[in-house]
Amino acid sequence: MSEPAKVALVGCGAQAKYALETLPLIGRQVSAIYDPIGPKAGQRLEGREIRALGPDGVRDLARDGAGAFLVCLADNRKKERLFNDCLAAGLEPVSAVHPTAVVASTAKLGRGLIINPLAVIQPHAVVGDGCMIHSGVIVEHDNRVGDFVNLAPGAKLAGWVSVGRATTVFTGAVVIPGVSLGRDVVVAAGAVVINDIPSGQTVAGVPAREISS
Ligand SMILES: CC(C)(COP(=O)(O)OP(=O)(O)OC[C@H]1O[C@@H](n2cnc3c(N)ncnc32)[C@H](O)[C@@H]1OP(=O)(O)O)[C@@H](O)C(=O)NCCC(=O)NCCS
């Protein structure tokens, strides 16, 4: 059987550290790490040199032996753009799902995810492309989590919650059953969300209310 394609990491911060930890555990090799923004090119991450992207952008990844990619960026919208660029360049999206994460057999996972240790994705939940699911996150039954969502450590989404594209739920926040979060919402650390939140709002507190940030 042929070896699985080597994976280029696009991004060199914390999400790349998670990927470097998890990918070898699931039998995937990293080809190289890139800083798509630029300032960390030439520095090192876990002993490996961080490279710049050339003028051809992600089309250069194959030059370094990659057939696959994982975008590792905290900015949800930048992550989405680079994900689409990599797909257009013909690379295969790969997910780094830590072996201690629990994913129900009826849950559906998208492409290009990072799922960290001890996260739990419950039955009939759907998680979109490019999501970052940090350690200890709970995505309960029948959730609909959109593409490029970031769920920070210990965030808890109760049953039937829906989360719009590129939304972030920060550390330890709780969303009660049936609530809908729009697109590009930010839920502050420790918030308890009890009402639907329109797209673009940042909310904080218990119960969560809009803050100006
Ligand atoms: C939501 C968040 C990003 C907002 O940050 P910000 O835009 O810099 O906001 P500010 O610090 O300017 O605060 C704006 C107001 O919201 C309040 N606020 C900010 N975060 C809050 C929180 N988590 N809970 C309650 N109130 C909060 C501030 O006290 C301030 O109130 P004021 O106007 O009455 O003084 C930030 O507070 C947060 O929760 N960060 C968590 C980051 C995290 O979990 N990262 C993990 C990555 S893995």
The ligand as a Gaussian input file, in Angstrom:
#p B3LYP/6-31G(d) Opt

LIG

0 1
 C      -14.319000      38.277000      24.124000
 C      -12.934000      38.872000      24.262000
 C      -12.099000      38.385000      23.085000
 C      -13.133000      40.387000      24.192000
 O      -11.880000      40.993000      24.248000
 P      -11.737000      42.546000      23.869000
 O      -12.364000      42.803000      22.558000
 O      -10.292000      42.876000      24.008000
 O      -12.635000      43.253000      24.956000
 P      -12.175000      44.189000      26.143000
 O      -11.156000      43.521000      26.980000
 O      -11.882000      45.523000      25.520000
 O      -13.508000      44.308000      27.009000
 C      -14.691000      44.974000      26.561000
 C      -15.692000      44.904000      27.710000
 O      -16.137000      43.541000      27.856000
 C      -15.825000      43.053000      29.171000
 N      -15.370000      41.672000      29.024000
 C      -14.351000      41.229000      28.243000
 N      -14.213000      39.914000      28.347000
 C      -15.158000      39.494000      29.210000
 C      -15.511000      38.231000      29.716000
 N      -14.849000      37.124000      29.303000
 N      -16.544000      38.156000      30.568000
 C      -17.210000      39.267000      30.960000
 N      -16.927000      40.508000      30.499000
 C      -15.906000      40.607000      29.645000
 C      -14.718000      43.961000      29.696000
 O      -14.714000      43.980000      31.098000
 C      -15.107000      45.282000      29.070000
 O      -16.166000      45.832000      29.828000
 P      -16.265000      47.420000      30.068000
 O      -16.494000      48.030000      28.700000
 O      -17.449000      47.536000      30.974000
 O      -14.976000      47.834000      30.686000
 C      -12.160000      38.472000      25.539000
 O      -12.591000      39.136000      26.650000
 C      -12.231000      36.982000      25.855000
 O      -13.195000      36.463000      26.418000
 N      -11.128000      36.325000      25.550000
 C      -10.985000      34.915000      25.795000
 C       -9.857000      34.416000      24.952000
 C       -9.743000      32.921000      25.010000
 O      -10.478000      32.207000      25.673000
 N       -8.793000      32.453000      24.239000
 C       -8.526000      31.035000      24.161000
 C       -7.867000      30.737000      22.868000
 S       -7.439000      29.048000      22.790000

